[in-house]
Structure formats: structure tokens, C-alpha cells
């Protein structure tokens, strides 16, 4: 019957085998040598009797559009869900592979297929667990763990960019010291929670959202879900939801954090052993979520809605002069394991030259009762996310980034003018300079459709 909500959730393992590439788009790491903690895809399905939708939050640095499309296709065949009714997002842990189509090794391609199939299995199995449920939502705050990582610096403190230019006014993750002026942008301290309960009140699943890029503090070659995975474990303990049948599933999605760090660059860093800081952050955020849940009112009559759109946005492909520079920079024999920063960006320029003039950018929005969940396949800056939330008022909204593919950083036009790492053309940042306002306008349009 429409309006009588059902829900099901499941966790599936997506840990890579040893030897799989554990690098990102720009900072190419080596192969996986150790597993510190397992990676998972955490899947939730909701059904109001008229609409079914699925959410999969994956412990992955990025998920390319081809992997997402493959997972949605497999899940669709098993469940009947159309692609726009499935949300698949990466958490952005930096101790996990980035499956974005740039690793040529057969074992890496095999891992990409494995991940797609496991995500599809998780979504399908979540559907097998559908049972009467109640939902509610709420919001908390944790400002102590989010800091803008882009800083204005004193004159002369910003060195040349990889292309030899000296016009950048901003430095990402600057050295602590007297050269700092002020952070360039804002951060979003909000902790958002969608809480799902069984009909008898037992915890069934929760989807949290927080705009923190990642925490880090890893050891080289190790795989880890970062604080995202530790949060899921800790909140399960706080809710006394361990060893249930079916199991309780907690998931932490990444909010708008393209320019956000866990480090406060104004103070001297605390020296900590590996893995310690992420546990601290996980414990704090889990505690905040548990408090939020205590004030949530749940309903079994929440209805669902879905809207999606595909934009065609321009690519900042290199011009002839940049390609000449790139080929000259790579003219001498280079060690692929010890590339200089200019050599890395020279390779990126040659790669971007093969991109089409425009690429599709998939945006998606879900409504669960009155709550709106928006998605973007980019690393959106916090100021853009905050502006969207403000314009959406009074509707409660949160935004999941790195969802349904990967389209790189999303600086605003003003941030492009200031320069810095997130704006340098590469496979991690290639959309046109007007992409952020165009995406924002389209996302507001989706909210109206809901």
C-alpha cells in the first residue's frame, strides 16, 4: 500500500586483493600491500508501496562512471530499478583504490568488475530484507573537525604552479607558520542523519552525511575505510545494535568537502601514531549522531520521490601551447615511480587532450518524507553546498558528493580566479569554470521537481 514504508539494508565486502593499484588520480600510490581494515559497500533500499529506491555508500576513493553504470545495470536486472532510482557514492577514503578508468593492469580491471558486481549484489540483497519500517531525520553539528584547506598567503609565499605560472593567490594544505593570512572559503559543520527503524523500534539502518574530505594518518600500502568505516562500527555500539538479525547497517556519506581538511593550519599539529586520529573523529561524530537520533520522531508513512538530470558540461582541454609544454617536459627519460610535479601535470595535459569537448554530469535527488537528498559526482566546495542548502530552505536537505561517477573538483568561478591545486587542469579537475553555478541551478531545479 502506498505510504506504508518498508526498508532493507545489507553490507557487502569490497576489499581489494593484495597487489591491486591503491593510487589516486594525481598522487599515484603503489599497490596494496596490507589490509588494515576491510572495505565495504553499505546498501539501503526503501519502498513506500509506489516507489522503490536504493542507496549504496562505498568505501572507495572514487568510482568512475563506467563502474557505476555497470553496477546499476546489474542491480537493475535483478531488482527492476531504473538507474535514476539507484544512488551509488564513494566515501573518498584515501587508503582505497580509485576506480576511475586510469589503471591499465588486468588485475585492476578485474577488481573494478568485482566491485560493480558486489555493489549490485548488495542492492539486490537489501531488497530481499524489505520489512515494515519507520524513518526520521535530524541534524547536528561538529565544527571541531572541519577546516578550510585553501589559504591566502603573504606575497611571495605561493610558489609557481606546475605549469610555471606565478599568478596563484591560494595554497592548498599550506605549511603552518607566519606566511598564512586567512582561509579562502567556508566549511559546513552540519552532521545530517536519516534514521531507519524496524516497525518495533529496533535500529535498521542510518545514513549520515558530513563534509569532511577524509582524516588520514595511514601507513603506506595499507587499505582502510578511514573514519567512514570506523564511524559505522562505533554508532552501532552506541545504539546497541550489534548482532541483530538482519544486521543493522550504518553508513557515512561525504558532504561538500572539496576544499575541506581535518587539519587546522593555524595550530601546531599533534603527533599521533597511525590510525589514531580517524578513530577520534569517528567516535566524536558517532556520538553526535546518537544524540541527534534521540530527538528524532519516526513515521511509517513517509513517501518517496526521485528526480534526475544529465547535464553536458565543457572540458578545460589543453591548448596548443600547453601541449607543447607537456611534450617538452616529458621529452627526457622519466622515472614513472618518481615523477616531478610538472611531469605529473604534463601527463595529465596529454590525457585531457583525449577528452571530448563536453562530458555528461549526472545529478540526482531523492525525497524521503520531507527530507531531500541531493547528489553530485564532483568534489564540491563547501561554500557551494551551503548556498544550496540556504536556497532550499525551509526544506531539510543534505548533499552527497562523489555520487554516480567522478567529475573532479568543482571550484566556483571566483575560486578558479584565485588558483591553487583544486583548479589546476588534470583528470582530477577538468570541468569548465562555470560548472559550479550551472550544477547548482540544475540541482535547485531537481528540488522543485520533488
C-alpha positions in Angstrom: 0.0 0.0 0.0 1.4 3.4 -0.9 2.7 5.3 2.1 3.4 2.1 4.2 7.2 2.2 4.2 9.4 -0.8 4.0 13.2 -0.9 4.3 16.1 -3.4 3.9 19.8 -3.0 4.4 23.0 -5.1 3.9 26.8 -4.7 4.0 29.0 -6.4 1.4 32.8 -6.7 1.3 34.6 -4.9 -1.5 38.2 -5.2 -0.2 40.8 -5.5 -2.9 43.3 -8.3 -3.3 46.9 -7.5 -2.5 48.7 -6.0 -5.5 45.7 -4.0 -6.8 46.6 -0.4 -7.5 45.9 1.8 -4.4 46.7 5.1 -6.0 44.5 8.1 -6.9 44.2 10.3 -10.0 47.1 12.6 -9.3 49.0 11.2 -6.3 49.7 7.8 -7.7 50.3 5.4 -4.9 51.7 1.9 -5.1 50.0 -1.4 -4.9 48.0 -2.7 -1.9 50.4 -4.5 0.4 48.4 -4.6 3.7 44.8 -4.6 4.8 44.3 -2.5 7.9 40.5 -2.8 7.8 38.1 -4.1 5.2 36.3 -2.0 2.7 32.5 -2.3 2.3 29.6 -1.2 0.2 26.7 -0.4 2.6 23.4 -0.6 0.9 19.9 0.5 1.8 16.6 0.1 -0.1 13.4 2.0 0.7 9.9 1.1 -0.7 6.7 3.2 0.0 4.5 0.9 -2.0 4.7 3.0 -5.1 8.4 3.8 -5.4 11.5 1.9 -4.6 14.9 3.5 -4.4 18.4 2.2 -3.3 21.4 3.9 -1.8 24.9 2.3 -1.8 27.8 4.1 0.1 31.1 2.5 -0.8 34.5 2.6 0.9 36.3 3.8 -2.2 38.4 6.8 -3.1 36.4 7.4 -6.3 34.1 5.4 -8.5 34.2 6.1 -12.2 31.0 6.4 -14.3 31.7 3.1 -16.1 31.8 1.2 -12.8 28.7 2.9 -11.5 26.8 2.2 -14.8 27.9 -1.5 -14.6 26.7 -1.8 -11.0 23.4 -0.1 -11.8 22.8 -2.3 -14.8 23.4 -5.5 -12.9 21.3 -4.3 -10.0 18.5 -3.1 -12.3 18.3 -6.5 -13.9 17.9 -8.1 -10.5 15.5 -5.6 -8.9 13.8 -3.8 -11.7 15.1 -0.4 -10.6 15.9 2.1 -13.2 19.3 3.8 -12.9 17.9 7.1 -11.6 16.4 5.2 -8.7 19.8 4.0 -7.5 22.4 6.2 -5.8 26.0 4.9 -5.7 28.6 7.1 -4.0 32.2 6.8 -2.8 33.2 7.9 0.6 36.6 9.2 -0.5 38.9 7.4 1.9 42.4 8.0 0.6 43.5 4.5 1.7 41.4 2.7 -1.0 41.6 2.4 -4.8 40.2 5.0 -7.1 38.4 3.1 -9.8 38.2 5.8 -12.4 39.4 4.0 -15.5 43.1 5.1 -15.5 44.7 1.9 -14.3 45.6 -0.4 -17.2 46.6 -3.6 -15.3 44.3 -6.6 -15.9 44.1 -7.2 -12.1 42.8 -3.7 -11.6 40.2 -4.1 -14.3 39.2 -7.4 -12.7 38.8 -5.5 -9.4 36.6 -2.9 -11.0 34.3 -5.6 -12.2 34.3 -7.3 -8.8 33.3 -4.0 -7.1 30.5 -3.4 -9.6 29.1 -6.9 -9.0 29.4 -6.7 -5.3 27.5 -3.3 -5.2 24.8 -4.8 -7.4 24.6 -7.8 -5.1 24.3 -5.6 -2.0 21.5 -3.6 -3.5 19.7 -6.8 -4.5 20.2 -8.4 -1.1 18.9 -5.2 0.6 15.7 -5.7 -1.4 15.5 -9.3 0.0 15.4 -7.8 3.5 12.5 -5.4 2.9 10.3 -5.2 6.0 7.9 -2.7 7.6 9.9 0.3 8.8 9.7 3.8 10.2 12.0 6.8 9.3 13.0 10.1 10.6 15.8 12.7 10.2 17.7 15.3 12.1 20.7 17.5 12.1 23.6 18.0 14.5 26.9 19.9 14.3 30.6 19.1 14.6 32.6 22.2 13.7 35.8 21.0 15.5 36.8 18.6 12.7 36.4 20.7 9.6 38.7 23.4 8.4 39.1 25.0 5.0 42.4 23.8 3.5 42.8 26.6 0.9 44.6 29.7 2.3 45.6 33.1 1.1 49.3 33.6 1.8 51.6 36.6 2.2 53.1 37.9 -1.0 55.8 35.6 -2.3 54.7 32.6 -0.2 52.8 30.9 -3.0 55.4 29.3 -5.4 54.9 28.7 -9.1 52.2 26.2 -10.1 53.2 23.1 -12.1 52.9 24.9 -15.4 55.4 27.6 -14.4 52.8 30.3 -13.7 53.1 32.6 -10.7 49.5 34.1 -10.6 48.1 31.7 -8.0 46.9 33.5 -4.9 46.0 30.4 -2.9 47.8 27.4 -1.5 46.2 24.1 -0.5 47.4 22.5 2.8 49.9 25.3 3.4 52.8 24.9 5.8 52.0 26.2 9.3 53.7 29.5 10.1 53.8 33.2 9.7 53.0 33.2 6.0 49.3 32.4 6.5 46.8 35.1 6.0 43.3 33.6 6.1 41.3 30.7 4.8 39.8 31.2 1.4 36.4 29.7 2.0 33.8 28.3 4.4 33.2 24.9 5.9 29.9 23.1 6.6 29.8 21.7 10.2 26.4 20.1 9.9 26.0 16.4 10.6 22.9 15.1 8.8 21.1 11.9 9.7 18.4 9.7 8.1 17.4 7.1 10.7 15.6 4.0 9.7 13.9 1.7 12.3 12.1 -1.6 12.2 8.4 -1.4 13.0 9.1 -2.5 16.6 11.7 0.3 17.0 14.9 -1.6 16.6 17.6 0.1 14.6 17.5 -1.0 11.0 19.9 1.4 9.2 21.1 5.0 9.2 22.6 7.3 6.5 24.7 10.1 7.9 26.4 12.9 6.0 29.3 15.2 7.0 31.5 17.5 4.9 35.0 16.1 5.8 37.3 15.2 2.9 38.9 12.4 4.9 41.1 12.1 8.0 44.2 10.1 7.0 47.0 9.0 9.3 47.6 5.8 7.3 50.6 3.6 6.7 51.9 3.3 3.2 50.4 0.5 1.1 47.6 -0.2 3.7 43.9 -0.3 2.8 41.5 1.4 5.2 37.9 2.7 5.1 39.2 5.7 7.2 36.8 7.3 9.7 33.8 6.4 7.5 34.1 2.8 8.3 35.1 3.3 12.0 32.0 5.6 12.3 29.7 2.7 11.2 31.2 0.4 13.8 31.1 3.0 16.6 27.5 4.2 16.1 26.3 0.5 16.0 27.8 0.1 19.5 26.2 3.4 20.7 22.8 2.3 19.5 23.1 -1.2 21.0 22.5 -2.6 17.5 25.2 -5.3 17.3 24.5 -8.9 16.4 21.0 -8.2 15.2 19.2 -10.2 12.5 19.0 -8.9 9.9 22.2 -6.8 10.8 21.9 -3.1 11.4 23.7 -1.1 8.7 25.2 2.4 9.4 26.8 4.4 6.6 28.6 7.7 6.5 28.4 9.6 3.2 30.7 12.6 2.3 29.2 16.0 2.1 30.5 19.0 0.3 34.2 18.9 1.2 36.3 19.5 -1.9 38.1 22.3 -0.1 37.9 20.9 3.5 40.6 19.3 5.7 40.6 17.8 9.1 43.7 19.9 9.9 43.7 23.3 11.5 46.6 25.0 9.8 46.7 27.8 12.5 48.0 25.5 15.2 50.9 23.1 15.7 49.9 19.6 14.6 49.6 16.9 17.3 52.0 14.0 16.6 49.9 10.8 16.7 50.5 7.2 15.8 48.9 5.9 12.6 45.2 5.2 12.7 44.6 7.1 15.9 43.1 10.4 14.7 40.5 8.8 12.5 39.2 6.8 15.4 38.9 10.0 17.5 36.9 11.7 14.7 34.7 8.6 14.2 33.9 8.5 17.9 33.0 12.2 18.0 30.7 12.1 15.0 29.1 8.8 16.1 28.4 10.4 19.5 26.8 13.4 17.8 24.7 11.2 15.6 23.5 9.2 18.6 22.4 12.4 20.3 20.5 13.5 17.1 18.8 10.2 16.8 17.5 10.5 20.4 15.4 13.6 19.3 14.1 12.2 16.0 10.4 11.4 15.5 9.8 8.5 13.2 7.0 7.8 10.8 5.9 4.7 8.8 4.0 6.9 6.3 6.9 8.7 4.6 6.5 8.8 0.9 9.4 8.7 -1.7 10.2 10.7 -4.8 13.1 10.7 -7.3 14.4 13.2 -9.9 17.5 13.2 -12.0 19.0 15.2 -14.8 22.1 14.8 -17.1 24.0 18.0 -17.9 26.5 18.4 -20.7 29.4 20.5 -19.4 32.5 21.7 -21.1 36.0 20.3 -20.5 39.1 22.5 -19.9 41.2 20.8 -22.5 44.8 22.0 -23.0 45.5 24.5 -25.8 48.4 24.1 -28.3 50.9 25.9 -26.1 50.1 23.7 -23.1 50.6 20.6 -25.2 54.0 21.8 -26.4 55.0 22.4 -22.8 53.8 18.9 -21.8 55.7 17.2 -24.6 58.8 19.2 -23.8 58.5 18.4 -20.1 58.3 14.7 -20.8 60.9 14.7 -23.6 63.7 13.3 -21.4 63.5 9.8 -19.9 61.4 10.0 -16.7 61.1 7.5 -13.9 57.4 6.7 -13.7 57.8 6.0 -10.0 59.4 9.3 -9.2 57.7 11.9 -11.3 58.2 15.6 -10.6 55.1 17.7 -10.2 55.5 19.3 -13.6 55.9 15.8 -15.1 52.7 14.7 -13.5 50.7 17.6 -14.8 52.3 17.2 -18.2 51.0 13.7 -18.3 47.6 15.0 -17.2 47.6 17.6 -20.0 48.2 14.8 -22.6 45.4 12.8 -21.0 42.9 15.7 -21.1 43.7 16.3 -24.7 41.9 13.0 -25.4 38.8 14.1 -23.6 35.7 15.1 -25.6 34.7 18.8 -25.6 31.8 18.1 -23.3 31.0 15.3 -20.8 27.8 14.2 -19.2 27.3 15.1 -15.5 24.6 13.1 -13.7 22.7 14.9 -10.9 20.1 13.1 -8.7 17.7 14.0 -5.9 15.7 11.8 -3.6 12.9 12.7 -1.3 12.2 10.6 1.8 9.2 12.2 3.5 10.2 15.8 3.8 13.9 15.2 3.7 15.8 15.9 0.4 19.0 14.2 -0.5 20.9 15.7 -3.5 23.9 14.2 -5.2 26.8 15.5 -7.3 29.6 13.4 -9.0 32.2 16.1 -8.1 34.2 17.2 -5.1 32.0 20.2 -4.4 33.3 23.2 -2.4 31.6 23.8 1.0 30.5 27.3 0.1 28.5 25.9 -2.9 26.9 23.3 -0.7 26.0 25.9 2.0 24.5 28.2 -0.6 22.3 25.3 -2.0 21.1 24.4 1.5 20.2 28.0 2.1 18.2 28.4 -1.1 16.4 25.1 -0.4 15.0 26.3 2.9 12.7 25.5 4.7 13.1 22.0 3.2 15.7 19.9 5.1 18.5 19.0 2.7 21.9 17.3 2.6 24.2 16.7 -0.3 26.2 13.6 -1.1 29.3 14.2 -3.3 31.3 11.7 -5.4 28.0 10.1 -6.3 27.1 8.3 -9.6 30.6 8.8 -11.1 33.5 11.1 -10.8 33.9 14.5 -12.5 36.7 16.0 -10.4 36.9 19.1 -8.2 34.2 21.8 -8.5 35.6 25.2 -7.7 33.4 28.3 -8.1 34.4 30.8 -10.8 35.9 33.0 -8.1 38.0 30.1 -6.8 39.2 29.4 -10.3 40.5 33.0 -10.4 42.5 32.5 -7.2 44.1 29.3 -8.5 45.6 26.5 -6.4 45.7 22.7 -6.6 42.0 22.2 -7.0 41.8 24.4 -10.1 44.9 23.0 -12.0 43.7 21.2 -15.1 44.0 17.5 -14.7 41.8 14.4 -14.6 41.0 15.5 -11.0 39.8 18.9 -12.1 38.7 19.5 -15.7 35.1 20.8 -15.9 34.5 24.3 -17.3 34.9 27.2 -14.9 31.2 27.9 -14.9 30.4 24.3 -13.9 29.6 25.1 -10.3 26.8 27.7 -10.9 25.4 25.5 -13.7 25.3 22.5 -11.5 23.8 24.5 -8.6 21.0 25.8 -10.8 20.2 22.3 -12.0 20.1 20.9 -8.5 17.7 23.5 -7.4 15.5 22.6 -10.4 15.5 19.0 -9.2 14.4 20.0 -5.8 11.4 21.7 -7.3 10.5 18.5 -9.2 10.5 16.6 -5.9 
